[in-house]
Amino acid sequence: MTEDGIAVDVSARVADLDGDFFASGGVGKLRDVDLHSLGPAIDLSTTRLGPPIARPPKLICIGLNYADHAAESGLPIPTEPVTFFKATNTIVGPNDEVLLPIGGLKTDWEIELAVLVGRTCRYLRGEEEADEAIVGYAISNDISERAFQLERGGQWMKGKSCETFNPLGPWLVTKDDLPDVSALEMVLRVNGDVVQHGSTSAMVVRPPYLVWYLSQFMILEPGDLINTGTPAGVGLGRRPPRYLAPGDVMELSITGLGTQRQVCRRAVV
């Protein structure tokens, strides 16, 4: 996307927006290119948008990172970040269909700020160093099948890793273009009804701390993605609970990061 909002194809200069691209300083290199010279503008109204990054090495999620979401879940604010993995092949484009899994009857929505790591992180010394490792941000819909997650034993991964369960995008917005993510409005609608309306200002733990924290337990690699948690308003927390059904439409927006839209369908074999 050019500075004047025109979408262009950069595949003549970039193989893919993957770990190698970010590790080699690809974002900076693209900034030096006259994007208008790469070809005609792309009509986004007739073009499918894939996820803004290639499949990451890891997709790490942070649970209960908003106090109001912890409260609606009937759980205390964690004393340390709750972390879990989600299968990376859940990532789809921002406007792709969401498939409600076979056997799942409690599929839920979760709007989240996604953080992209741009370099290898190992035992970082503090939040300042961690902040320098962040490349940018995107909207993530951390969809969850609550019956699989909470009623089938084991860890949360089963309820988080069904196909299409992580729409991402539409854009990867670099930190240079969005340097402050401390108070971004977050809105998720289902069939036009506002069900989540929060702000990143309500995060318990901020992105730089999360990157630092995770680096004490694992090596973060260029291209890793971190879902940083969701505010109140998920279907599980409503009284009575409300879950997704075939034909439901989700629309998500975060200030400066664009808008997603997904239609739900039932998965078939």
C-alpha positions in Angstrom: 0.0 0.0 0.0 1.5 3.3 -1.0 1.4 6.4 1.2 -1.5 7.8 -0.8 -3.6 4.6 -0.1 -3.1 2.8 -3.4 -2.6 -1.0 -3.3 0.2 -2.4 -5.6 1.7 -5.8 -6.2 5.3 -6.0 -4.8 5.9 -9.6 -5.8 8.5 -8.4 -8.4 10.7 -7.3 -5.4 9.6 -9.6 -2.7 9.1 -13.4 -2.7 6.8 -13.4 0.3 6.4 -11.5 3.6 7.9 -14.3 5.7 10.6 -14.7 8.3 13.5 -14.3 5.9 11.9 -11.0 4.6 11.6 -9.5 8.0 15.0 -10.8 9.2 16.8 -9.2 6.2 15.2 -5.8 6.9 12.7 -6.2 4.1 10.4 -3.5 5.4 13.1 -0.9 5.2 14.1 -2.0 1.7 10.6 -1.7 0.5 10.4 1.8 1.8 13.2 2.8 -0.6 11.3 1.5 -3.6 9.0 3.7 -5.6 5.9 1.5 -5.2 4.1 3.4 -8.0 6.7 2.0 -10.4 5.7 -1.6 -9.7 2.6 -1.7 -11.8 -1.0 -0.6 -11.9 -3.1 -0.2 -8.8 -5.0 -3.3 -7.5 -8.8 -3.0 -7.2 -9.3 -4.3 -3.7 -13.1 -4.5 -4.2 -12.6 -7.4 -6.6 -9.4 -9.0 -5.2 -9.2 -11.5 -2.4 -6.8 -10.4 0.3 -4.7 -13.2 1.8 -3.2 -12.8 5.3 -0.6 -10.0 5.3 2.2 -12.3 6.3 3.2 -15.8 5.3 2.6 -18.7 7.8 4.6 -17.7 10.9 7.0 -20.1 12.6 4.9 -19.7 15.8 1.5 -18.3 16.6 1.5 -17.5 20.3 -1.6 -16.4 22.2 -2.0 -14.6 25.4 -5.0 -15.4 27.5 -7.0 -13.2 30.0 -4.9 -10.1 29.1 -7.8 -7.7 29.6 -9.2 -7.3 33.1 -12.8 -7.1 31.9 -12.5 -10.3 29.9 -11.1 -12.1 32.9 -14.0 -10.9 35.0 -16.7 -12.0 32.4 -14.9 -15.4 32.4 -15.1 -15.6 36.2 -11.4 -15.8 36.5 -8.8 -13.6 38.4 -6.3 -11.5 36.5 -3.3 -13.7 36.1 -0.2 -12.9 38.1 1.9 -13.8 35.0 0.8 -13.9 31.3 -1.2 -17.0 30.3 0.4 -18.4 27.2 -0.6 -21.1 24.7 0.0 -22.0 21.1 -2.4 -22.0 18.2 -1.8 -24.0 15.0 -0.3 -21.7 12.4 -2.5 -23.1 9.6 -5.5 -21.5 11.2 -4.4 -18.2 9.6 -6.6 -17.1 6.7 -7.3 -13.9 4.9 -9.3 -11.1 6.6 -12.4 -11.6 4.6 -12.3 -15.4 4.1 -15.1 -17.7 5.3 -14.9 -19.0 8.8 -15.8 -22.7 9.0 -17.7 -23.8 12.1 -16.2 -27.2 13.0 -18.0 -30.5 12.8 -19.1 -31.4 16.3 -18.6 -27.8 17.6 -21.7 -25.9 18.9 -20.0 -23.1 20.8 -17.8 -21.2 18.4 -16.9 -17.8 19.7 -15.3 -14.6 18.4 -12.3 -12.7 19.9 -10.9 -9.4 18.4 -7.2 -9.0 19.2 -4.2 -6.9 18.4 -1.6 -9.1 16.7 2.1 -8.3 17.1 4.7 -9.3 14.6 8.2 -10.1 15.7 10.9 -9.0 13.3 14.1 -10.5 14.6 15.4 -13.3 16.8 14.7 -12.8 20.5 16.5 -14.8 23.1 16.7 -13.7 26.8 16.0 -10.0 26.0 17.2 -7.6 28.6 14.1 -5.5 28.9 11.1 -3.9 27.3 13.1 -1.4 25.3 15.0 -4.1 23.5 11.8 -6.0 23.0 10.0 -3.0 21.5 12.8 -2.7 19.0 12.1 -6.3 17.9 8.4 -5.5 17.0 7.9 -4.9 13.3 4.2 -4.1 13.2 0.6 -4.9 14.0 -2.5 -6.4 12.5 -6.1 -7.3 13.5 -6.5 -10.9 14.5 -9.7 -12.8 15.1 -8.8 -15.5 17.6 -11.8 -17.7 17.1 -12.4 -20.4 19.7 -14.7 -23.4 19.9 -15.5 -23.3 23.6 -16.8 -26.8 23.9 -13.6 -28.2 22.5 -11.6 -25.7 24.6 -13.3 -26.1 28.0 -15.2 -29.4 27.9 -13.0 -31.9 26.2 -10.1 -32.0 28.6 -6.4 -31.1 28.1 -5.1 -27.7 27.0 -6.9 -24.9 25.1 -5.2 -25.8 21.8 -8.0 -28.1 20.7 -10.5 -25.3 20.9 -8.2 -22.8 19.1 -6.8 -24.7 16.2 -9.7 -25.6 13.9 -9.4 -24.6 10.3 -9.9 -20.9 9.4 -9.8 -20.0 13.1 -7.5 -17.0 12.8 -8.5 -14.5 10.2 -5.6 -11.9 10.0 -5.3 -8.5 8.4 -6.3 -6.8 6.2 -3.0 -5.0 6.6 0.3 -5.4 8.4 0.9 -1.8 9.7 4.5 -1.2 10.5 5.5 0.3 13.8 6.8 3.4 11.9 3.3 4.0 10.7 1.6 3.2 14.0 4.2 3.9 16.7 1.7 4.1 19.6 -0.8 1.2 20.1 -1.6 2.0 23.7 -5.1 3.3 23.1 -6.6 1.9 19.9 -10.4 1.4 19.7 -11.4 -2.2 19.1 -14.9 -3.1 17.7 -16.4 -6.4 16.7 -19.9 -6.8 15.3 -22.0 -9.9 14.7 -24.8 -9.4 12.2 -24.5 -5.7 12.8 -24.7 -5.8 16.6 -21.7 -4.5 18.5 -20.7 -7.3 20.8 -17.1 -6.2 21.7 -16.2 -2.5 22.1 -12.9 -2.0 24.0 -9.5 -0.4 23.8 -5.9 -1.6 23.9 -5.5 0.8 26.8 -7.2 -1.9 29.0 -4.5 -4.5 28.3 -3.0 -5.9 31.5 0.4 -6.5 29.9 1.6 -4.4 26.9 3.2 -5.8 23.8 6.9 -5.0 24.6 6.6 -6.7 27.9 5.0 -9.8 26.3 7.9 -10.0 23.8 10.4 -9.7 26.6 8.5 -12.2 28.7 8.2 -14.8 26.0 11.9 -14.5 25.2 12.7 -15.8 28.6 11.0 -19.1 27.9 11.6 -19.6 24.1 13.4 -18.3 21.2 11.2 -15.9 19.2 12.0 -15.9 15.4 11.4 -13.4 12.7 7.8 -13.8 11.5 6.5 -15.1 14.8 3.0 -13.7 15.6 1.6 -12.9 19.1 -2.1 -12.6 19.7 -2.3 -10.3 22.7 -5.7 -11.0 24.2 -9.3 -9.8 23.8 -11.5 -7.4 25.7 -14.9 -8.2 27.2 -17.8 -9.1 25.0 -17.1 -12.6 23.8 -20.0 -15.0 23.4 -19.0 -17.2 26.3 -19.3 -14.2 28.7 -22.8 -13.1 27.7 -25.9 -14.0 29.7 -27.1 -16.2 28.1 -24.1 -17.2 26.1 -24.2 -16.4 22.4 -22.3 -18.4 19.8 -21.8 -18.3 16.0 -24.2 -20.0 13.6 -24.0 -20.6 9.8 -24.7 -17.4 8.0 -23.5 -15.1 10.8 -21.3 -12.2 9.7 -18.5 -10.9 11.8 -17.0 -7.4 11.2 -13.8 -6.3 13.1 -12.0 -3.0 13.3 -9.1 -1.6 15.2 -8.0 2.1 14.9 -5.4 2.4 12.2 -5.4 -1.3 11.2 -8.4 -1.5 8.9 -11.5 -3.8 8.9 -12.2 -7.5 8.5 -15.4 -9.2 7.5 -16.1 -13.0 7.7 -19.2 -15.0 6.9 -19.6 -18.3 8.9 -20.3 -21.6 7.2 -20.5 -25.2 8.6 -17.5 -27.3 7.8 -18.2 -30.5 5.8 -16.0 -33.5 5.1 
